[in-house]
Amino acid sequence: MFSTHVKAVRDLRNNYPEVASLIKNRDHVIITNNGKSEAVLISYEEFAKYEDFLHIRYVKEKLAEAELVADNPDEWLSIDELFKEWDSWDAVKL
């Protein structure tokens, strides 16, 4: 399990090895400036897991939206409308 540590920004500047060691131990470090929280440092591995979580949540939300639309055929595009919309995408530089 992880722990949360609070460090002043000067500790990050002046004692980075200690802060890095906390992060490597999967702890979270809250960085403060003048007593106010400004940032949270986590390991890259924890960040990657968080990004994966957000991506999965986003996909699930979009699938739920698609299921709602699929249940209501009145919201479907006709083939002509679909191709017209695709043609307009060509105008947009991706």
N, C-alpha and C positions, 0 to 999 in steps of 0.2 A: 504494500500500500504506500501511497505517496504522502509526503508532508508538504505543507506550504510554509515558505519562509518569506519574511518581509525584509528587504534590503534597500538602503538608500542608494540613489544613483551614484553617489561617490564611491560606494562599495563595489559597484560594477566597474567603475573606472580604476579604482585603486587596488582592488583585490579580486580581479577576475578569476584567477585559478580556484578560489574558494567557491565563488558563484557557479562556475563551470562544473565543479565537483558535485554540488547540490543537484544540478540539472542532470548530470550523468547518472545520479542515483535515482532518477525518475521523480525527483521532487520538483515542485513548482516554486518559482521565485517571483514575488511581487516587487516591482521596482517602484520606489516612491521618490518624489522630488518635492522638497519643502513640506513633507508630511502628507502629500496627496498621492494616491496610487496613480501610476502612469502607464505601466506595462506589466505583462506577465511573461516570464520566460519559461519555456518548456523544452524538452528535448525534441530533436527533429522527428524521432520515432513517434512520440506522442502527438506532434503536430500532424504527421502523415495519417495517423489513426483518426484524428479529428476531421481532417479533410475527407477521408473515406466515409466517415459517418455522415458528414454534410452532403456528400454526393449521393449516398444511398437514400437519405431522407428526401433530397430533391427529386430523385427518380421516382420514389414511391408517391410523392405528392403529384407529380405529373401523370403517373399511371392512374391515380385515383381520379384526377380531372378528366383523363381520356375515357375512363369507364363511365363517368357521368355523361359525357358527350355521346358516347356510343349508345347509351340507354335512351337518348333522345334524338331520333332520326331527323327531326325538324332542324337540328343544328348542323347537319352534315352538308358538305359542299357537293354540288353536282360535279360531274367529270369536267364539264366546261369551266365551271368556276375554279376548280382545282388547277387546271392547266393555265388559266388566266393568272391565277395567283403565282404559280411557278414561274411564268413568263416575267412577272414583275420582279421576281427575285434575281433574274439575270441582270436587271438594271442596277442592282445593289452590288457593290464590290465587296466580296467576302474575304 
